[in-house]
Amino acid sequence: MQRALESALAELTLGPEIAPEDQNAISAWLARNEVTPDDARALQRDFSRLLVYRQLVRRNLRDALESTIPRCIARLGARFDTDFADFLRVSPPVTRLLKDLTPRFLEFALPRWAQDPNVPEYLADLAQHEALQIEVATLLARPKDHVPAELSLDECVEFIDAVRLVHYAWAVHRLPEDTASRVLPERQAMSLLVYRSPEHEVRYLELGAFAAQVLSGLLDARLTLGSAVTGAAHRLGLPLEAELLSATARLLSDLAERGALLGKGPESGQNNPKTSNYVPNASKPA
């Protein structure tokens, strides 16, 4: 009985709207969800109130999305209304946590946008970039009472939880914050380190090719520092000289000063178990 009521309310809230005067549609809705006669009569009696509940739920979900990806939604225009309605009907949220709403919506919407020539290509990068700010803002920065350990080429490097390495095809991070702006981003491959500062601000650091390769080795592949540096040099065809090692030292020192880098990690390289201090697949932002 309880399951039937939950199913009926979920369909009423997330599915296509049923007009209050359409008795055939209301009866079909109740029958589909196998609602008992007593419950069916109660739902029919309070149907207008249920429609108000539907509006409130959908408004809350929409507001949550607009707070996380506002510029993307503004640039989509009326197209977002269709995507939002289809999302609730086909792939609705599965938890009550609003923080999980945007990743689930983007999982649904991004493939649709990629197949639609009317949706600008850069919007996928913009949506993921906006959502990433909320994600990083909720993660832990430097642990309390942390004692930094000196780095070693033979060991991994430990970062704070609130770090993500992302790669974009468009420079969407340079767009104005104004939702009314329609300035177009440059089409330029970009790598960014996104992190939460000790002051609890989400900050962005543009990376050059070598820095991006080194950090990819440290964060994504969980290589030792030495392996990450030699691998980056090899992939870019750079000689492993003192200047390159100095550049690496400056990069890591800068990240430590920014509060993004903690020190050396566990001794073994790729075989390290995943811990809370390592970033899960940071090249794919949520």
C-alpha positions in Angstrom: 0.0 0.0 0.0 2.7 2.4 1.0 4.7 1.6 -2.1 1.7 2.2 -4.3 1.2 5.6 -2.8 4.9 6.5 -3.2 4.9 5.4 -6.8 1.8 7.4 -7.5 3.1 10.6 -5.9 6.5 10.2 -7.7 4.8 9.9 -11.1 2.5 12.8 -10.3 5.4 15.0 -9.2 8.0 14.1 -11.7 6.0 12.9 -14.7 3.8 14.8 -17.2 1.3 17.1 -15.7 -2.3 15.9 -15.3 -5.1 18.4 -15.6 -7.4 18.5 -12.5 -10.4 18.3 -14.7 -9.2 15.2 -16.7 -10.8 12.4 -14.8 -9.8 9.8 -17.3 -6.1 10.7 -16.9 -6.5 10.7 -13.1 -8.1 7.3 -13.0 -5.4 5.9 -15.4 -2.7 7.3 -13.1 -4.2 5.6 -10.0 -4.7 2.3 -11.9 -1.1 2.3 -13.2 0.2 2.6 -9.7 -2.3 0.0 -8.3 -3.6 2.4 -5.6 -6.3 0.9 -3.4 -9.8 2.2 -3.8 -9.8 4.0 -0.4 -6.5 5.7 -1.1 -7.6 6.5 -4.6 -10.7 8.3 -3.3 -8.5 10.3 -0.9 -6.1 11.3 -3.7 -8.9 12.3 -6.0 -10.5 14.4 -3.3 -7.1 16.2 -2.6 -5.9 16.3 -6.2 -5.7 20.1 -6.5 -3.5 20.2 -3.4 -1.3 17.5 -4.8 -0.7 19.6 -7.9 0.5 22.4 -5.6 2.9 19.9 -4.0 4.1 19.0 -7.5 4.8 22.6 -8.3 6.7 23.1 -5.0 8.9 20.0 -5.5 9.7 20.9 -9.1 10.4 24.5 -8.2 12.9 23.4 -5.5 14.7 21.1 -7.8 14.9 23.8 -10.5 16.1 26.4 -8.0 18.9 24.0 -6.9 20.1 23.6 -10.5 19.9 27.4 -11.2 22.1 28.0 -8.1 24.8 25.6 -9.3 24.9 26.1 -13.1 23.2 29.6 -13.5 25.2 30.8 -16.6 24.7 27.5 -18.4 20.9 27.6 -17.8 20.7 31.2 -18.8 22.5 30.5 -22.1 20.3 27.4 -22.8 17.2 29.6 -22.6 13.9 27.8 -23.3 15.8 24.6 -24.2 16.4 24.1 -20.5 12.7 23.7 -19.7 12.5 20.8 -22.1 15.7 19.2 -20.7 14.5 19.7 -17.1 11.1 18.1 -17.7 12.6 15.2 -19.6 15.2 14.7 -16.8 12.5 14.5 -14.1 10.5 12.1 -16.3 13.3 9.8 -17.5 16.1 10.0 -15.0 14.8 11.7 -11.8 16.9 12.2 -8.6 17.5 9.0 -6.6 18.5 10.7 -3.3 17.1 13.5 -1.2 20.5 15.3 -1.2 20.4 18.4 -3.4 24.2 18.1 -3.8 23.7 15.0 -5.9 21.1 16.7 -8.2 23.4 18.6 -10.5 25.8 15.7 -11.3 22.8 13.5 -12.1 21.2 16.2 -14.3 24.5 16.7 -16.2 24.9 12.9 -16.7 21.5 13.0 -18.4 21.8 16.2 -20.3 25.4 16.3 -21.6 24.9 13.4 -24.2 21.8 15.2 -25.4 23.6 18.5 -25.9 26.4 16.8 -27.7 24.0 15.4 -30.3 22.2 18.7 -30.8 23.9 21.1 -33.2 21.8 24.0 -31.8 23.5 23.7 -28.4 26.9 25.5 -28.4 29.8 23.1 -27.9 31.2 25.1 -25.0 28.2 24.7 -22.8 29.3 21.3 -21.6 32.5 22.7 -20.3 30.7 25.7 -18.8 28.2 23.4 -17.0 30.9 21.2 -15.6 33.0 24.1 -14.5 30.1 25.8 -12.7 29.1 22.5 -11.0 32.7 21.9 -10.0 32.8 25.1 -7.9 30.0 23.8 -5.7 31.6 20.3 -5.4 35.1 21.7 -4.3 33.5 24.2 -1.9 32.0 21.3 0.1 35.2 19.3 0.4 37.7 19.5 3.2 40.7 21.8 2.9 43.9 21.4 5.0 43.3 18.8 7.8 43.6 20.2 11.3 47.0 19.6 13.1 48.6 18.4 9.8 52.4 18.3 9.9 53.9 18.6 6.4 56.4 16.0 5.3 59.3 16.7 3.0 58.8 15.6 -0.5 60.8 12.8 -2.1 61.2 11.7 -5.7 60.6 8.1 -4.6 57.3 8.7 -2.9 53.9 10.0 -3.8 52.6 13.5 -3.1 49.7 14.1 -0.8 47.1 16.8 -1.7 44.1 18.1 0.2 40.7 16.5 -0.5 39.5 19.7 -2.1 41.5 19.5 -5.3 40.5 18.7 -8.8 42.4 18.6 -12.0 40.2 19.4 -15.1 40.7 19.8 -18.8 38.5 21.9 -21.0 38.4 22.5 -24.8 37.1 26.0 -24.1 38.4 28.8 -21.8 35.0 28.9 -20.0 36.7 29.9 -16.7 37.4 33.3 -18.1 33.7 34.1 -18.9 32.0 36.9 -17.0 30.0 35.9 -13.9 27.0 37.9 -15.1 24.2 35.5 -16.2 23.0 38.1 -18.7 26.4 38.0 -20.5 26.6 36.2 -23.9 30.3 36.6 -24.4 31.7 33.6 -26.1 34.7 31.8 -24.7 37.9 31.2 -26.6 38.3 27.8 -28.1 41.5 26.9 -26.3 42.6 23.7 -24.6 42.9 24.5 -21.0 44.1 22.5 -17.9 43.1 23.9 -14.5 43.9 23.0 -10.9 40.8 23.8 -8.9 41.2 23.9 -5.1 39.8 25.2 -1.9 42.1 27.7 -0.2 42.7 27.8 3.6 40.4 30.9 3.5 37.7 28.5 2.2 37.6 30.1 -1.3 37.4 28.0 -4.5 40.4 29.1 -6.7 41.6 28.2 -10.2 45.1 27.9 -11.4 45.8 27.7 -15.1 48.5 25.1 -15.9 51.1 24.9 -18.6 51.5 21.6 -20.5 54.3 20.3 -18.3 52.6 21.2 -15.0 49.4 19.6 -16.2 51.2 16.4 -17.1 53.0 16.2 -13.8 49.9 16.8 -11.8 48.0 14.3 -13.8 50.6 11.7 -12.9 50.4 12.7 -9.2 46.6 13.0 -8.9 45.1 10.7 -11.5 47.7 7.9 -11.8 49.0 8.3 -8.2 52.6 8.0 -9.4 55.6 8.7 -7.3 57.0 12.2 -7.8 60.0 11.0 -9.8 57.8 8.9 -12.1 55.3 11.7 -12.6 58.1 14.1 -13.6 59.9 11.7 -16.0 56.6 10.6 -17.5 55.6 14.2 -18.2 59.0 15.0 -19.8 58.8 11.9 -21.9 55.2 12.6 -23.2 56.1 16.2 -24.1 59.5 15.3 -25.6 61.4 17.5 -23.1 64.9 16.7 -21.9 65.1 15.8 -18.2 67.5 18.6 -17.2 68.0 20.6 -14.1 65.8 23.4 -15.4 62.9 21.0 -15.6 63.4 19.8 -12.1 63.6 23.4 -10.9 60.3 24.1 -12.6 58.8 21.2 -10.8 60.1 22.3 -7.5 58.7 25.8 -8.0 55.3 24.3 -9.0 55.1 22.2 -5.9 56.3 25.0 -3.6 53.6 27.3 -5.0 50.9 24.6 -4.4 52.1 24.2 -0.9 51.9 27.9 -0.2 48.4 27.9 -1.7 47.4 25.2 0.8 46.6 22.6 -1.9 49.6 20.3 -1.3 50.3 18.7 2.1 53.5 16.8 1.6 54.7 13.3 0.8 52.3 10.5 0.7 52.7 6.7 1.4 55.8 5.1 0.2 54.6 2.8 -2.6 53.5 4.2 -5.9 50.6 3.0 -8.1 49.7 0.1 -5.7 48.7 2.5 -2.9 45.2 1.9 -1.6 42.8 4.7 -2.3 42.5 7.0 0.8 40.6 10.1 1.6 43.7 12.2 0.8 43.8 11.2 -2.8 41.5 12.6 -5.5 39.3 10.0 -7.3 39.7 10.4 -11.1 40.1 14.2 -11.0 40.3 14.5 -14.8 36.5 13.9 -14.9 34.8 16.5 -12.8 31.4 15.8 -11.5 
